[in-house]
């Protein structure tokens, strides 16, 4: 195209652009051949065909060309061919390059000439749907192949500019008015940046949504208390209908259908589940408080919500208020409810955030629990909640007894379980053989509350979940049965404090050894 643009700048048109006249040399040079039908044009020559009579060969070429590639005005001979004829030819060439067929349909020269004079070629996407041609490229080609010269591109440079814009995913002259398409092209050019912006926007939106729900829940609770106080203290000042109007203003959600309330309750329950799985292990007190507020609101919206009842019951359990837990689950039985199975043998307690049990009461409670999969999770949350409250007191010290109670109680179903903690040496040994895989072993998450340097695991029982929270520098696995590779990779990758791992020689494959050695110093014992 650059060659044709250069020829036009010198006043010369080709008039026979077709695939046979485009040659590719051995060093990838593209050459436009066969200028035998070319004409020289100027402003004065365009006004009258008679004025180019000096070019007898060129005059003959005005009625020549290749059917399927020549412009309509070359066939009609009713006007002097100009740059528009070559622009038509370039469009026909582009059409052929994309699909391998002439732009006009017809098996004979007469049919091709008739189609050229009467029709604009069918769009590539319509004629060859399987090619999946770009809409933009199709529009550029169609613009070149218009019947009227005035409807085509007015220069080869304009075609080149649009093709370059198309390749660079920028809007062409045919699309600059379509702002939505321009935005889409920008997204395709800056895919990574746009995706990052979308992730940030989504994160901010979710955070704002969570905080707005939290604020809304607090506001509704406060407003409910205000309404109740309004009813109790101001009956003499406000009529009953005025109080009802006030309630409706505050709780517009009460006017929603049962399905809408249930959907909102389910939404709140899902949020509580998310908080339990993440925030409760980082900011336990705050998470438990939020869980209670959101679950209470969910139960207000949907009094039959099984999940909301269990969320509230679990909050009371974490606070060691088992009396309220049993009351909340009074319609369930231990056979059908895992939470009831966990504490059916526990003493009835009535503690809250502000009224805490003694450490011995916590220890007795942990020992009385039943440790199924849910039991281990709830025991961890009980300890986390209790520890966080006690740690805020200046008199707080010595929590090793509670941690020992969890491990010994959680490991009582494991054969030959042993817990040996040497505070002076900052050394903890856990040993046992878990022959019954249905009894989950204690988790290592709560070792974070022990002053440790070395952790030794022996036998075949250990669940490595929570190991990343243990503040250790040395991990001894030399007397433990080989741990599955997937668990090793998941739990022993880039531990924040761990420096040395001791292994039994030949107990792990080379791939595991190579991976671990990239993070830690490895020592082997026979």
C-alpha positions as CSV (number, residue, x, y, z in Angstrom):
1,X,0.0,0.0,0.0
2,X,2.9,2.3,0.7
3,X,4.1,1.8,-2.9
4,X,0.6,2.8,-4.2
5,X,0.5,5.8,-1.9
6,X,3.9,6.9,-3.2
7,X,2.8,6.4,-6.9
8,X,-0.3,8.5,-6.2
9,X,1.9,11.3,-4.7
10,X,3.7,11.3,-8.1
11,X,0.4,11.5,-10.0
12,X,0.5,7.9,-11.2
13,X,-2.3,5.2,-10.8
14,X,-1.8,1.5,-11.4
15,X,-5.3,0.4,-12.6
16,X,-4.6,-3.4,-12.5
17,X,-4.0,-4.3,-8.8
18,X,-4.5,-8.1,-8.4
19,X,-2.7,-10.9,-6.5
20,X,-0.6,-11.8,-9.6
21,X,0.9,-8.3,-9.6
22,X,2.1,-8.4,-6.0
23,X,5.4,-10.3,-5.7
24,X,7.4,-11.4,-2.6
25,X,11.1,-11.6,-3.2
26,X,13.6,-13.9,-1.3
27,X,14.4,-11.3,1.4
28,X,10.7,-10.6,2.1
29,X,10.6,-7.5,-0.1
30,X,7.1,-6.8,-1.4
31,X,7.1,-5.4,-5.0
32,X,4.1,-4.1,-7.0
33,X,4.6,-5.3,-10.6
34,X,3.0,-4.7,-14.1
35,X,2.5,-1.0,-14.4
36,X,1.7,-1.4,-18.1
37,X,-1.9,-0.1,-17.6
38,X,-0.8,2.7,-15.4
39,X,-1.7,6.3,-16.1
40,X,-0.3,9.6,-15.1
41,X,-2.9,12.1,-13.8
42,X,-3.0,15.7,-12.7
43,X,-5.6,18.2,-11.9
44,X,-6.0,19.3,-15.5
45,X,-5.9,15.7,-16.8
46,X,-8.7,14.5,-14.5
47,X,-11.1,17.1,-15.9
48,X,-11.0,15.6,-19.4
49,X,-10.0,12.3,-20.8
50,X,-9.1,14.0,-24.1
51,X,-6.2,15.8,-22.4
52,X,-4.4,12.5,-21.8
53,X,-4.3,11.6,-25.5
54,X,-0.5,11.9,-25.5
55,X,-0.5,8.6,-23.6
56,X,-2.0,6.3,-26.2
57,X,-1.2,3.1,-24.3
58,X,-2.7,4.5,-21.1
59,X,-5.9,5.5,-23.0
60,X,-6.3,1.9,-24.0
61,X,-5.9,0.9,-20.4
62,X,-8.9,2.9,-19.3
63,X,-11.1,0.2,-20.7
64,X,-8.8,-2.6,-19.4
65,X,-8.3,-4.4,-16.1
66,X,-9.0,-7.7,-14.4
67,X,-12.6,-8.6,-13.7
68,X,-13.2,-9.0,-10.0
69,X,-10.5,-6.6,-9.1
70,X,-11.2,-3.5,-11.4
71,X,-13.3,-0.6,-10.3
72,X,-16.8,0.1,-11.8
73,X,-15.6,3.3,-13.4
74,X,-12.9,1.4,-15.3
75,X,-15.7,-0.7,-16.9
76,X,-18.2,2.1,-17.6
77,X,-15.6,4.4,-19.2
78,X,-17.8,7.4,-18.3
79,X,-15.2,9.1,-16.2
80,X,-11.4,9.3,-16.0
81,X,-10.0,6.7,-13.6
82,X,-8.3,8.3,-10.7
83,X,-7.0,7.3,-7.2
84,X,-10.4,5.9,-6.4
85,X,-9.9,3.0,-8.9
86,X,-6.7,1.9,-7.1
87,X,-8.4,2.2,-3.7
88,X,-11.1,-0.1,-5.1
89,X,-8.4,-2.5,-6.3
90,X,-6.7,-2.4,-2.8
91,X,-10.0,-3.3,-1.2
92,X,-10.4,-6.3,-3.6
93,X,-6.9,-7.4,-2.8
94,X,-7.5,-7.2,0.9
95,X,-10.8,-9.2,0.4
96,X,-8.8,-11.9,-1.5
97,X,-6.1,-12.0,1.2
98,X,-8.6,-12.7,3.9
99,X,-10.7,-15.4,2.2
100,X,-8.9,-16.5,-0.9
101,X,-11.8,-15.6,-3.2
102,X,-12.6,-12.6,-5.4
103,X,-14.9,-10.1,-3.8
104,X,-17.5,-10.5,-6.6
105,X,-19.2,-13.8,-7.2
106,X,-19.4,-15.2,-10.7
107,X,-17.8,-17.9,-12.8
108,X,-17.4,-16.0,-16.0
109,X,-15.9,-12.6,-16.9
110,X,-19.3,-11.3,-17.9
111,X,-20.8,-12.3,-14.5
112,X,-18.0,-10.6,-12.6
113,X,-18.3,-7.4,-14.7
114,X,-22.1,-7.3,-14.2
115,X,-21.7,-7.8,-10.4
116,X,-19.0,-5.1,-10.3
117,X,-21.3,-2.6,-12.0
118,X,-24.4,-3.4,-10.0
119,X,-23.4,-4.5,-6.5
120,X,-21.2,-3.8,-3.6
121,X,-19.6,-7.2,-2.6
122,X,-21.1,-9.1,0.3
123,X,-19.5,-8.7,3.7
124,X,-16.9,-11.3,4.5
125,X,-18.7,-12.2,7.8
126,X,-21.9,-12.8,5.8
127,X,-20.3,-14.7,2.9
128,X,-17.8,-16.7,5.0
129,X,-19.2,-17.0,8.6
130,X,-16.6,-19.7,9.5
131,X,-13.7,-17.3,9.0
132,X,-14.8,-15.2,12.0
133,X,-13.5,-12.1,10.3
134,X,-13.1,-9.0,12.5
135,X,-16.0,-6.6,12.1
136,X,-13.5,-3.7,11.9
137,X,-11.4,-5.2,9.1
138,X,-14.6,-6.1,7.2
139,X,-15.8,-2.5,7.4
140,X,-12.4,-1.2,6.1
141,X,-12.6,-3.5,3.1
142,X,-16.3,-2.6,2.4
143,X,-15.4,1.1,2.5
144,X,-12.8,0.5,-0.2
145,X,-15.3,-1.4,-2.4
146,X,-18.2,1.1,-2.6
147,X,-19.8,1.6,-6.0
148,X,-19.5,5.4,-5.8
149,X,-16.0,6.9,-5.7
150,X,-17.2,9.5,-3.2
151,X,-18.2,6.8,-0.7
152,X,-14.7,5.2,-0.7
153,X,-11.6,6.2,1.1
154,X,-10.3,9.4,-0.5
155,X,-6.6,8.4,-0.2
156,X,-4.5,5.3,0.3
157,X,-3.0,7.0,3.4
158,X,-6.5,6.9,5.0
159,X,-6.6,3.1,4.5
160,X,-3.1,2.7,5.9
161,X,-4.0,4.7,9.0
162,X,-7.1,2.7,9.6
163,X,-5.3,-0.6,9.2
164,X,-2.5,0.5,11.6
165,X,-5.2,1.5,14.1
166,X,-6.9,-1.9,13.7
167,X,-3.6,-3.8,14.3
168,X,-2.8,-1.7,17.4
169,X,-6.4,-2.2,18.7
170,X,-7.2,1.5,18.4
171,X,-10.4,3.0,17.0
172,X,-10.4,3.6,13.2
173,X,-12.0,6.6,11.4
174,X,-15.1,4.4,11.0
175,X,-15.5,3.8,14.7
176,X,-14.4,6.9,16.6
177,X,-18.0,8.0,17.1
178,X,-18.7,4.7,18.9
179,X,-17.6,5.5,22.5
180,X,-18.5,2.1,23.8
181,X,-16.4,0.3,21.2
182,X,-13.5,2.6,21.8
183,X,-13.7,1.7,25.5
184,X,-13.7,-2.0,24.6
185,X,-10.6,-1.5,22.4
186,X,-8.9,0.3,25.3
187,X,-9.7,-2.7,27.6
188,X,-8.1,-5.1,25.0
189,X,-5.0,-3.0,24.8
190,X,-4.6,-2.6,28.5
191,X,-6.0,-5.9,29.6
192,X,-3.8,-6.4,32.7
193,X,-4.2,-2.8,33.9
194,X,-8.0,-2.9,33.5
195,X,-8.3,-6.3,35.2
196,X,-6.2,-5.0,38.1
197,X,-8.4,-1.9,38.3
198,X,-11.5,-4.2,38.3
199,X,-10.1,-6.3,41.1
200,X,-9.3,-3.3,43.2
201,X,-12.8,-1.8,42.4
202,X,-14.4,-5.2,43.3
203,X,-12.4,-5.4,46.5
204,X,-13.3,-1.9,47.5
205,X,-17.0,-2.5,46.6
206,X,-17.1,-5.7,48.7
207,X,-15.5,-3.9,51.6
208,X,-17.9,-1.0,51.4
209,X,-20.8,-3.4,51.1
210,X,-19.6,-5.4,54.2
211,X,-19.1,-2.3,56.3
212,X,-22.5,-0.8,55.1
213,X,-24.2,-4.1,56.2
214,X,-22.4,-4.0,59.5
215,X,-23.4,-0.3,60.0
216,X,-27.0,-1.1,58.9
217,X,-27.2,-4.0,61.3
218,X,-26.0,-1.9,64.2
219,X,-28.3,1.0,63.2
220,X,-31.3,-1.4,63.0
221,X,-30.5,-2.8,66.4
222,X,-30.1,0.6,67.9
223,X,-33.3,1.8,66.2
224,X,-35.2,-1.2,67.5
225,X,-34.1,-0.4,71.0
226,X,-35.2,3.2,70.5
227,X,-38.6,2.0,69.3
228,X,-39.0,-0.3,72.2
229,X,-38.1,2.5,74.6
230,X,-40.5,4.7,72.7
231,X,-43.3,2.2,73.3
232,X,-42.5,1.7,77.0
233,X,-41.8,5.3,78.1
234,X,-44.0,7.5,75.8
235,X,-47.3,5.8,75.5
236,X,-48.9,8.9,77.1
237,X,-47.4,11.1,74.4
238,X,-47.8,9.0,71.3
239,X,-50.8,7.1,70.1
240,X,-50.3,3.5,69.1
241,X,-50.7,4.3,65.4
242,X,-48.0,6.9,65.6
243,X,-45.6,4.3,67.1
244,X,-46.5,1.9,64.3
245,X,-45.8,4.5,61.8
246,X,-42.4,5.1,63.4
247,X,-41.6,1.4,63.3
248,X,-42.5,1.2,59.6
249,X,-40.3,4.2,58.8
250,X,-37.3,2.6,60.6
251,X,-37.8,-0.9,59.3
252,X,-38.9,-0.6,55.8
253,X,-37.7,-4.1,55.3
254,X,-40.7,-5.3,57.2
255,X,-42.8,-4.3,54.3
256,X,-40.9,-6.7,52.0
257,X,-42.2,-10.1,51.0
258,X,-41.3,-13.2,52.9
259,X,-39.1,-14.3,50.0
260,X,-37.2,-11.0,50.0
261,X,-36.6,-11.3,53.8
262,X,-35.5,-14.9,53.5
263,X,-33.1,-14.0,50.6
264,X,-31.6,-11.2,52.8
265,X,-31.3,-13.5,55.7
266,X,-29.4,-16.1,53.5
267,X,-27.1,-13.3,52.4
268,X,-26.3,-12.4,56.0
269,X,-25.7,-16.0,56.9
270,X,-23.3,-16.4,54.1
271,X,-21.4,-13.4,55.3
272,X,-21.2,-14.9,58.8
273,X,-19.7,-18.1,57.3
274,X,-17.1,-16.0,55.5
275,X,-16.2,-14.2,58.8
276,X,-15.9,-17.5,60.6
277,X,-13.5,-19.0,58.1
278,X,-11.2,-16.0,58.0
279,X,-11.6,-13.1,60.4
280,X,-12.3,-15.3,63.5
281,X,-8.7,-16.5,63.4
282,X,-7.2,-13.0,63.3
283,X,-9.5,-10.8,65.4
284,X,-11.6,-13.3,67.3
285,X,-13.5,-11.0,69.7
286,X,-14.5,-8.6,66.9
287,X,-15.5,-11.4,64.6
288,X,-17.6,-13.1,67.2
289,X,-19.4,-9.9,68.0
290,X,-20.1,-9.3,64.3
291,X,-21.3,-12.9,63.9
292,X,-23.8,-12.4,66.7
293,X,-25.2,-9.2,65.4
294,X,-25.6,-10.4,61.8
295,X,-27.0,-13.8,62.8
296,X,-29.5,-12.1,65.1
297,X,-30.6,-9.8,62.3
298,X,-30.9,-12.8,59.9
299,X,-33.1,-14.6,62.5
300,X,-35.3,-11.5,62.8
301,X,-35.8,-11.6,59.0
302,X,-36.3,-15.3,58.8
303,X,-37.3,-16.9,62.2
304,X,-37.1,-20.4,60.6
305,X,-33.5,-20.0,59.5
306,X,-31.7,-23.2,60.5
307,X,-28.3,-21.6,59.8
308,X,-29.0,-18.4,61.7
309,X,-30.0,-20.4,64.8
310,X,-26.8,-22.5,64.6
311,X,-24.6,-19.4,64.1
312,X,-26.0,-17.8,67.2
313,X,-25.7,-21.1,69.1
314,X,-22.1,-21.3,68.0
315,X,-21.4,-17.7,69.3
316,X,-22.8,-18.6,72.7
317,X,-20.7,-21.8,72.7
318,X,-17.5,-19.8,71.9
319,X,-18.4,-17.5,74.8
320,X,-18.9,-20.6,77.0
321,X,-22.6,-19.9,77.5
322,X,-23.8,-23.4,76.8
323,X,-27.1,-22.8,78.6
324,X,-28.1,-20.4,75.8
325,X,-26.6,-22.8,73.2
326,X,-28.9,-25.6,74.3
327,X,-31.9,-23.2,74.4
328,X,-31.2,-22.1,70.9
329,X,-31.0,-25.7,69.7
330,X,-33.8,-27.1,71.8
331,X,-35.6,-28.5,68.8
332,X,-32.6,-30.6,67.7
333,X,-31.2,-33.8,69.0
334,X,-27.5,-34.9,69.3
335,X,-28.2,-37.6,66.7
336,X,-29.1,-35.0,64.1
337,X,-26.9,-32.1,65.1
338,X,-23.1,-32.1,65.1
339,X,-22.9,-29.1,67.4
340,X,-25.0,-30.8,70.1
341,X,-22.8,-33.9,69.8
342,X,-19.7,-31.8,70.6
343,X,-20.9,-30.5,74.0
344,X,-23.6,-32.9,75.1
345,X,-21.3,-34.1,78.0
346,X,-20.1,-30.6,78.9
347,X,-21.2,-28.7,82.1
348,X,-23.9,-26.1,81.7
349,X,-22.1,-22.7,81.7
350,X,-23.4,-19.1,81.5
351,X,-20.4,-17.0,80.8
352,X,-20.2,-13.9,78.5
353,X,-17.6,-11.6,77.2
354,X,-17.6,-9.6,80.4
355,X,-17.9,-12.5,82.8
356,X,-15.2,-15.1,82.1
357,X,-14.6,-18.5,83.6
358,X,-11.4,-19.4,85.5
359,X,-8.7,-21.2,83.6
360,X,-9.6,-24.4,85.4
361,X,-13.2,-24.1,84.2
362,X,-11.9,-23.7,80.6
363,X,-9.7,-26.7,81.0
364,X,-12.5,-28.9,82.4
365,X,-14.8,-27.8,79.6
366,X,-12.2,-28.7,76.9
367,X,-11.7,-32.1,78.5
368,X,-15.5,-32.7,78.5
369,X,-15.9,-31.9,74.8
370,X,-16.3,-34.6,72.1
371,X,-13.7,-34.1,69.4
372,X,-15.1,-34.8,66.0
373,X,-14.1,-32.6,63.1
374,X,-16.4,-29.8,64.3
375,X,-15.2,-30.3,67.9
376,X,-11.6,-29.5,67.0
377,X,-12.6,-26.3,65.1
378,X,-14.9,-25.1,68.0
379,X,-12.3,-25.9,70.6
380,X,-9.8,-23.7,68.8
381,X,-12.3,-20.9,68.6
382,X,-13.1,-21.2,72.3
383,X,-9.4,-21.0,73.2
384,X,-8.8,-18.1,70.8
385,X,-11.7,-16.1,72.2
386,X,-10.7,-16.8,75.8
387,X,-7.1,-16.0,75.2
388,X,-7.8,-12.7,73.4
389,X,-9.9,-11.5,76.3
390,X,-7.5,-12.5,79.0
391,X,-4.4,-11.1,77.1
392,X,-5.9,-7.6,77.5
393,X,-5.5,-7.9,81.3
394,X,-2.3,-6.8,82.9
395,X,-2.5,-9.7,85.3
396,X,-2.6,-12.2,82.4
397,X,0.1,-14.9,82.5
398,X,0.6,-18.6,82.0
399,X,-1.8,-20.2,79.5
400,X,0.1,-23.4,78.9
401,X,-2.3,-25.5,81.0
402,X,-5.2,-24.6,78.7
403,X,-3.2,-25.5,75.5
404,X,-2.1,-28.8,77.1
405,X,-5.8,-29.6,78.0
406,X,-6.8,-29.1,74.3
407,X,-4.0,-31.4,73.0
408,X,-4.6,-34.1,75.6
409,X,-8.4,-34.0,75.3
410,X,-8.2,-33.7,71.5
411,X,-5.8,-36.6,71.3
412,X,-7.5,-39.0,73.7
413,X,-8.9,-41.1,70.9
414,X,-5.3,-41.5,69.5
415,X,-3.3,-44.5,70.7
416,X,-0.3,-43.8,72.9
417,X,-0.8,-40.0,72.7
418,X,1.8,-37.9,74.5
419,X,2.2,-34.2,75.1
420,X,5.5,-33.0,76.5
421,X,6.2,-29.3,76.8
422,X,9.4,-28.0,78.4
423,X,8.9,-24.3,78.9
424,X,12.5,-23.7,80.0
425,X,14.0,-25.4,76.9
426,X,11.2,-24.0,74.7
427,X,10.6,-27.5,73.4
428,X,7.4,-29.3,72.5
429,X,7.0,-33.0,71.7
430,X,3.8,-34.5,70.3
431,X,3.6,-38.3,69.9
432,X,0.9,-40.8,68.9
433,X,-0.4,-43.4,66.4
434,X,-3.6,-42.5,64.7
435,X,-4.8,-45.9,63.6
436,X,-8.5,-44.9,63.3
437,X,-8.5,-42.2,60.6
438,X,-12.1,-41.3,61.5
439,X,-10.8,-39.6,64.7
440,X,-9.1,-36.4,63.6
441,X,-5.9,-35.5,65.5
442,X,-5.4,-32.2,67.3
443,X,-4.4,-29.3,65.1
444,X,-1.2,-27.3,65.6
445,X,-2.9,-23.9,65.4
446,X,-2.9,-23.3,69.2
447,X,0.9,-23.9,69.5
448,X,1.1,-20.2,68.6
449,X,0.4,-19.4,72.3
450,X,3.4,-21.4,73.5
451,X,6.9,-20.0,73.9
452,X,8.6,-22.4,71.5
453,X,11.8,-22.9,69.6
454,X,11.6,-26.6,68.7
455,X,8.6,-28.8,67.7
456,X,9.1,-32.6,67.5
457,X,6.4,-34.7,65.9
458,X,6.6,-38.5,66.5
459,X,4.5,-41.5,65.3
460,X,1.7,-41.3,62.8
461,X,-1.0,-38.9,63.9
462,X,-0.2,-35.3,63.2
463,X,-2.4,-32.9,61.3
464,X,-0.1,-30.2,60.0
465,X,-3.0,-27.7,59.6
466,X,-2.1,-24.5,61.5
467,X,1.6,-25.2,61.5
468,X,2.3,-21.8,59.8
469,X,1.1,-20.1,63.0
470,X,3.5,-22.0,65.3
471,X,6.4,-19.6,66.3
472,X,9.2,-22.2,65.9
473,X,12.6,-22.2,64.3
474,X,13.2,-26.0,64.2
475,X,10.8,-28.7,63.1
476,X,11.9,-32.4,63.8
477,X,10.1,-34.9,61.6
478,X,12.8,-37.6,61.8
479,X,10.7,-39.9,64.0
480,X,7.4,-39.3,62.2
481,X,5.9,-41.4,59.4
482,X,6.4,-39.8,56.0
483,X,3.8,-37.1,55.5
484,X,2.0,-37.0,52.1
485,X,3.7,-34.7,49.6
486,X,0.7,-32.5,49.0
487,X,0.5,-31.7,52.8
488,X,4.2,-31.0,52.9
489,X,3.9,-28.6,50.0
490,X,0.9,-26.9,51.4
491,X,1.9,-26.5,55.1
492,X,5.7,-26.1,54.8
493,X,6.0,-23.4,52.2
494,X,7.7,-20.2,53.2
495,X,7.0,-20.5,57.0
496,X,7.6,-17.1,58.6
497,X,9.9,-18.2,61.5
498,X,11.0,-21.8,60.6
499,X,14.7,-22.1,59.7
500,X,15.6,-25.8,60.1
501,X,13.8,-29.1,59.3
502,X,15.2,-32.4,60.5
503,X,14.2,-35.5,58.4
504,X,15.0,-39.2,58.3
505,X,17.4,-40.0,55.6
506,X,15.6,-41.5,52.5
507,X,12.1,-40.9,53.9
508,X,11.0,-38.3,51.2
509,X,11.4,-38.2,47.4
510,X,13.9,-35.9,45.8
511,X,11.2,-33.5,44.6
512,X,10.1,-32.8,48.1
513,X,13.7,-32.4,49.4
514,X,14.5,-30.0,46.5
515,X,11.4,-27.9,47.3
516,X,12.0,-27.7,51.1
517,X,15.7,-26.9,50.6
518,X,14.8,-23.8,48.7
519,X,13.2,-22.4,51.9
520,X,15.0,-24.0,54.9
521,X,18.2,-25.7,56.0
522,X,17.6,-29.5,56.0
523,X,19.3,-31.9,58.3
524,X,19.2,-35.7,57.9
525,X,19.5,-38.4,60.5
526,X,19.9,-42.1,59.8
